[in-house]
Amino acid sequence: MEDPSSTNDPQAPKFPSPSNMFQKLMTNLAIRSTWGEINGAMGDLGTYIPIVLAMTLAKDLNLGTTLIFTGVYNMVTGAVYGVPMPVQPMKAIAAAGISSADFGIPEVMAAGICTGAILVLLGITGLMQLVYRLIPLSVVRGIQLSQGLSFAMTAVNYIRKVQNFSKSKAAGNRHWFGLDGLVLAIVCACFIVIINGAGEENEERQNNQELGDDIENQSSGKKKKWKRIMAALPSAFIIFLLGVVLAFIREPKVVRDIKFGPSSIEVVKISRHAWKEGFIRGTIPQLPLTILNSVIAVCKLSYDLFPEKDFSAVSVAATVGLMNLVGCWFGAMPCCHGAGGLAGQYKFGGRSGGCVAILGVAKLILGLVLGSSIVKVLDQFPVGVLGVLLLFAGIELAMAARDMNSKEEAFVMLICAAISLVGSSAALGFLCGILVHVLLRLRNLSSVHSCSTIWMQGTP
């Protein structure tokens, strides 16, 4: 008699065994190149540090709690996805908190919880996957281009202007010389260009050209070896370490202000008024940006960079939602994924989930050992150096738009990007991009119909 358990029922759900799950986790966290993954982990700090620092200085955000929770987020997402999936602060909610005196920590956390709940709902109902399939690639590329250029322009502003993060304002032109001067930022940018070049694609072409040169002339072997040594240098990690050293040199008293031990973790009390204000002024402007840049654009970009990795918009929406449904109750900054962070970490060498897991372990250790006192160090970190890291992350994200092959696709992409930049709203640019895409499709259909009508009338 046949064992019922051995029958192959195509409708029966297939659950992976614990050994298979463990093997998948180990594969996702596998580190291909230690220095490459460490270097890649620095690629998103140009976005993460300024926003978290601004919220800490302006609204007394619990930095220690934020580091602990975002560190755990990094490790979990690295294990789940197997790519350098970033964890970034939610920018629209942060902007509302920094710019509004009456938008405090309870309102910020309420906005994060509401945003997370809506994303989980969209994922459970399957609406997120439907949206992902329906949105044209040209519109997604427009959002990526606008976000990349926005990061790049913000980075240039960090480099050129002295920043007051507590008020989210520039405080005059930056001096040429000094421990946070223009010369330092320019040298750091040139160092990254020399080491990393224009990216992996350019490096592959150079390697192929060098291989041909080796056939013609064996003396080029020394040059090839020298370039390999340069390519192995963790440029972003070196720049970040330089910034940490300069932070202590700029303010030696920082060492005295450091207190060991984690910050106290408490449940945030959210009033009825805070729920209302958080939803209206935080969730509503944040939701379109999260759906477009943190879910849809991330899925598109991850497929471009890692076509062998297949994960759905539903799973990405679920992880973003769950992060905020858990951490925001305890005062951790509302977080999401981001195409810019993924591009930046990839730019500097991140190729696996081990990249963000390393970053997560570092955040967790800092949060447990130093707590919120680390804000004293971050406040002295050279902002121009952060601007350099953010600049290359933004350029890498914008370069994803280079695959538009037709003039029509490029037309839609550029309109979407231009309106997103000028209107400072990804949602507005998205709507205009969709409208132009639909109008072009209708125009093409009407042209085909007219041509067929003329042909039928001319047929005897």
C-alpha positions in Angstrom: 0.0 0.0 0.0 1.3 3.4 -0.9 2.3 5.7 1.8 0.1 8.8 1.7 3.0 11.0 2.9 5.0 10.0 -0.2 2.4 11.1 -2.7 3.3 14.2 -4.8 0.4 16.6 -4.4 1.1 19.8 -6.4 -1.4 21.7 -4.3 0.2 20.8 -1.0 2.3 23.5 0.5 6.0 22.9 0.5 7.8 23.9 3.7 11.6 24.0 3.7 13.3 21.7 6.2 15.3 23.3 9.1 18.5 22.1 7.5 17.6 23.7 4.1 16.7 27.0 5.9 20.0 27.0 7.8 21.9 26.3 4.6 20.1 29.2 2.8 20.9 31.6 5.7 24.6 30.6 5.6 24.6 31.1 1.8 22.9 34.6 2.1 25.4 35.6 4.8 28.5 34.2 3.1 31.2 36.8 2.7 32.8 36.7 -0.7 35.5 39.3 0.1 36.0 40.5 3.6 37.4 43.9 2.8 34.9 44.3 -0.1 31.9 43.6 2.2 33.3 45.8 5.0 33.9 48.6 2.5 30.3 48.1 1.0 28.9 48.5 4.5 30.1 52.1 4.6 28.2 53.0 1.4 25.0 54.0 3.1 26.4 56.0 6.0 26.2 59.2 4.1 22.4 59.0 4.3 22.1 57.2 7.7 24.3 59.4 9.9 23.0 62.9 8.9 19.4 62.0 9.4 19.8 60.1 12.6 22.1 62.8 14.0 19.7 65.6 13.1 16.8 63.8 14.8 18.9 63.2 17.9 20.0 66.8 18.2 16.6 68.3 17.2 14.2 66.0 18.9 16.2 64.0 21.4 15.8 60.7 19.5 17.1 57.8 21.5 20.2 57.1 19.4 21.3 54.0 21.4 17.9 52.3 20.9 17.9 53.3 17.2 21.4 51.7 16.8 20.3 48.5 18.5 17.1 48.0 16.5 18.6 49.1 13.2 21.5 46.8 13.8 19.1 43.9 14.3 17.2 45.0 11.2 20.5 44.9 9.2 21.3 41.4 10.3 17.8 40.0 9.7 17.5 41.5 6.2 21.0 40.4 5.2 20.1 36.8 6.3 16.7 36.9 4.5 17.6 38.5 1.2 21.3 37.6 0.7 22.0 41.0 -0.9 23.3 44.3 0.7 19.7 45.4 1.5 20.0 48.8 3.3 18.2 50.0 6.4 17.6 53.8 6.1 15.7 56.3 8.2 12.3 57.4 6.7 13.1 60.8 5.1 9.7 62.4 5.0 8.9 61.6 8.6 12.4 62.8 9.6 11.8 66.1 7.7 8.5 66.6 9.5 10.2 66.0 12.8 13.2 68.3 12.2 11.2 71.2 10.6 8.2 71.2 13.0 8.5 72.2 16.7 5.3 70.5 17.6 6.1 67.2 15.8 7.9 65.3 18.5 9.0 61.8 19.2 5.4 60.4 19.9 4.3 61.8 16.5 7.3 60.4 14.7 6.8 57.0 16.2 3.0 57.1 15.4 3.8 57.9 11.8 6.3 55.0 11.6 3.8 52.5 13.1 1.0 53.7 10.7 3.3 53.5 7.7 4.4 50.0 8.7 0.9 48.8 9.3 -0.2 50.0 5.8 2.7 48.3 4.1 2.0 45.0 5.9 -1.6 45.3 4.8 -0.6 45.9 1.1 1.7 42.9 1.3 -0.8 40.5 2.8 -3.6 41.5 0.3 -1.2 41.1 -2.7 -1.8 44.7 -3.8 1.9 45.5 -3.5 2.8 42.8 -6.0 0.1 44.0 -8.4 1.4 47.6 -8.2 4.9 46.3 -8.8 3.9 44.5 -12.0 1.8 47.4 -13.4 4.3 50.2 -13.0 6.3 50.8 -16.2 10.1 50.4 -16.0 10.6 53.9 -17.4 8.7 55.4 -14.5 10.7 53.4 -11.9 13.9 54.6 -13.6 12.6 58.2 -13.4 12.1 57.8 -9.6 15.6 56.3 -9.3 17.2 59.0 -11.4 15.5 61.8 -9.3 16.4 60.1 -6.0 20.0 59.6 -7.2 20.4 63.2 -8.3 18.7 64.4 -5.2 21.2 62.5 -3.1 24.1 63.9 -5.2 22.9 67.5 -4.9 22.4 67.1 -1.1 26.0 65.7 -1.0 27.4 68.6 -2.9 25.6 70.9 -0.4 27.2 69.0 2.5 30.6 69.5 0.9 30.2 73.2 0.0 28.2 74.4 3.0 28.6 74.2 6.8 25.6 72.2 8.1 23.5 72.8 11.2 21.7 69.4 11.4 19.7 70.4 14.5 17.9 73.0 12.5 18.3 71.3 9.1 19.9 74.4 7.6 23.2 75.5 6.0 25.3 77.9 8.1 27.6 79.5 5.5 30.3 78.4 3.1 32.8 75.8 4.1 36.4 76.9 4.5 39.0 75.5 2.1 41.3 74.3 4.7 40.9 72.6 8.1 39.8 69.2 9.5 36.4 69.6 7.7 37.4 71.8 4.8 36.8 71.7 1.1 40.4 70.4 0.4 39.8 67.4 2.6 36.5 66.5 0.8 38.1 66.9 -2.6 41.0 64.7 -1.7 38.6 62.0 -0.3 36.6 62.2 -3.5 39.6 61.8 -5.7 40.9 58.9 -3.6 37.6 57.0 -4.2 37.6 57.7 -7.9 41.2 56.5 -8.3 40.4 53.3 -6.3 36.9 52.5 -7.5 36.8 54.1 -10.9 33.3 54.3 -12.5 32.2 50.9 -11.1 32.4 47.2 -11.8 31.4 47.4 -15.5 34.3 49.7 -16.2 36.7 47.5 -14.3 35.7 44.4 -16.3 36.4 46.3 -19.6 39.8 47.4 -18.2 40.6 43.9 -17.2 39.7 42.6 -20.6 41.9 45.2 -22.2 44.8 44.4 -19.9 44.5 40.8 -20.8 44.9 41.7 -24.5 47.8 43.9 -23.6 49.4 40.9 -21.7 49.4 38.9 -24.9 51.1 41.7 -26.8 53.5 42.8 -24.1 54.3 40.7 -21.0 55.7 43.8 -19.3 52.2 45.0 -18.5 51.9 42.3 -15.7 53.3 44.7 -13.1 50.7 47.3 -14.0 47.9 44.7 -13.7 49.2 43.6 -10.3 49.4 47.2 -9.1 45.8 47.9 -10.2 44.6 44.7 -8.4 46.2 45.9 -5.2 44.5 49.3 -5.6 41.1 47.7 -6.3 41.5 45.6 -3.1 41.8 48.8 -1.0 38.6 49.4 1.0 38.3 53.1 0.0 35.0 53.9 1.8 36.1 52.2 5.0 39.4 54.1 4.9 37.5 57.4 4.4 35.2 56.6 7.3 38.0 55.7 9.7 39.7 59.0 8.7 36.5 60.8 9.7 36.3 59.1 13.1 40.0 60.0 13.8 39.4 63.6 12.7 36.3 63.7 15.0 38.4 62.9 18.0 41.1 65.4 16.9 38.5 68.2 16.4 37.1 67.8 19.9 39.4 65.8 22.3 36.9 66.3 25.1 34.5 63.9 23.4 36.4 61.0 25.1 35.3 62.4 28.5 31.7 62.6 27.5 31.4 59.0 26.5 29.5 56.8 28.9 29.5 53.1 28.7 26.4 51.0 28.7 23.2 50.9 26.6 20.5 53.5 26.8 17.3 52.6 28.7 14.7 51.2 26.4 11.1 52.3 27.2 7.8 52.1 25.5 6.8 55.4 23.9 3.5 56.9 25.1 1.5 57.9 22.1 -1.6 60.1 22.7 -4.6 60.3 20.5 -3.5 63.6 19.2 0.0 62.2 18.4 -1.6 59.4 16.4 -3.7 61.9 14.4 -0.7 64.3 13.7 1.6 61.4 13.0 -0.7 60.0 10.3 -1.6 63.3 8.6 1.8 65.0 8.7 4.1 61.9 8.7 2.5 58.8 7.2 0.7 60.5 4.2 3.8 62.2 2.7 6.0 59.2 3.6 3.9 56.4 2.1 4.3 57.2 -1.6 8.1 57.6 -1.1 8.3 54.3 0.7 6.2 52.4 -1.8 8.1 53.8 -4.8 11.7 54.0 -3.6 11.8 51.5 -0.7 9.9 48.7 -2.3 9.4 49.0 -6.0 12.6 50.7 -6.9 14.6 48.4 -4.6 13.1 45.3 -6.2 13.9 46.6 -9.7 17.4 47.6 -8.8 18.2 44.4 -6.9 17.1 42.4 -10.0 19.4 44.5 -12.1 22.4 44.0 -9.7 21.6 40.4 -8.6 19.4 38.7 -11.2 20.0 35.3 -9.5 18.3 36.6 -6.4 14.5 36.5 -6.7 12.4 38.1 -4.0 9.0 39.8 -4.4 7.7 43.2 -3.6 5.4 41.5 -1.0 8.4 40.3 1.1 10.1 43.7 0.9 7.0 45.5 2.0 6.5 43.0 4.8 10.0 43.5 6.2 9.7 47.3 6.0 6.3 47.1 7.8 7.5 44.7 10.5 10.6 46.7 11.3 8.4 49.7 12.2 5.6 47.8 13.9 8.3 46.5 16.3 10.9 49.2 16.8 8.8 52.3 16.8 7.0 51.3 20.0 10.4 51.6 21.8 11.6 54.9 20.2 13.7 53.5 17.4 13.8 55.8 14.3 11.2 54.7 11.6 13.2 52.9 8.9 12.8 51.5 5.4 14.9 50.0 2.7 16.1 52.3 -0.1 17.4 52.0 -3.7 20.1 54.7 -2.9 21.5 52.7 0.0 21.5 49.5 -2.1 23.3 51.3 -5.0 25.8 52.8 -2.6 26.7 49.6 -0.8 27.0 47.8 -4.2 29.2 50.6 -5.5 31.7 50.1 -2.7 31.9 46.3 -2.9 28.8 44.9 -1.1 27.7 41.7 -2.8 26.0 39.6 -0.1 23.9 39.8 3.0 27.1 39.5 4.9 27.8 43.2 4.0 24.8 44.6 6.0 25.2 41.9 8.7 28.6 43.3 9.4 27.2 46.8 9.6 24.4 45.5 11.8 26.8 43.9 14.3 28.8 47.2 14.5 25.6 49.1 15.2 24.5 46.6 17.8 27.8 46.7 19.6 27.9 50.5 19.6 24.3 50.7 20.8 25.0 48.3 23.7 28.4 49.6 24.7 28.1 53.3 24.1 24.4 54.0 23.9 23.3 57.6 23.1 26.7 59.1 24.1 28.0 58.2 20.7 26.1 61.3 19.4 29.1 63.4 20.7 31.4 61.6 18.3 29.0 61.9 15.3 28.4 65.6 16.0 32.2 66.1 15.3 32.4 63.8 12.3 33.5 65.8 9.2 30.3 66.5 7.3 32.2 67.0 4.1 33.5 63.4 4.3 29.9 62.2 4.7 29.0 64.3 1.7 31.6 62.4 -0.4 30.1 59.0 0.6 26.6 60.2 -0.2 27.7 61.7 -3.5 28.9 58.4 -4.9 25.9 56.5 -3.6 23.6 59.0 -5.4 25.5 58.8 -8.7 25.4 55.0 -8.6 21.6 55.0 -8.1 21.2 57.5 -10.9 23.3 55.4 -13.3 20.6 52.6 -13.1 18.6 54.8 -15.5 21.2 54.3 -18.3 19.3 51.2 -19.7 16.5 53.1 -21.3 16.9 52.0 -25.0 14.1 53.9 -26.7 13.5 57.7 -27.0 10.0 57.2 -25.7 11.2 55.4 -22.5 13.8 58.1 -21.9 11.1 60.8 -22.5 8.9 59.3 -19.8 11.8 58.8 -17.4 13.1 62.4 -17.7 9.7 63.9 -17.2 9.2 61.8 -14.1 12.6 62.7 -12.8 12.3 66.4 -13.6 9.0 66.8 -11.8 10.1 64.8 -8.8 13.2 67.0 -8.4 11.5 70.4 -9.0 8.4 69.5 -7.0 10.4 67.7 -4.3 7.8 65.0 -4.5 8.3 61.5 -5.8 4.6 60.9 -5.7 3.9 63.9 -8.0 6.6 62.8 -10.4 5.3 59.3 -10.4 1.7 60.4 -11.2 3.0 62.6 -14.1 5.2 59.8 -15.4 2.2 57.4 -15.4 0.1 59.9 -17.2 2.6 60.6 -19.9 3.2 56.8 -20.3 -0.6 56.2 -20.8 -0.9 59.2 -23.2 1.9 57.9 -25.3 0.4 54.4 -25.4 -3.0 55.9 -26.5 -1.3 57.9 -29.2 0.5 54.9 -30.5 -2.8 52.9 -30.6 -4.6 55.7 -32.4 -1.7 55.9 -34.9 -1.9 52.2 -35.6 -5.7 52.4 -35.9 -5.5 55.3 -38.4 -3.0 53.5 -40.5 -5.1 50.4 -40.6 -8.2 52.4 -41.6 -6.3 54.1 -44.4 -5.0 50.8 -45.7 -8.5 49.2 -45.6 -9.9 52.2 -47.5 -7.2 51.9 -50.2 -7.9 48.2 -50.7 -10.1 47.5 -53.8 
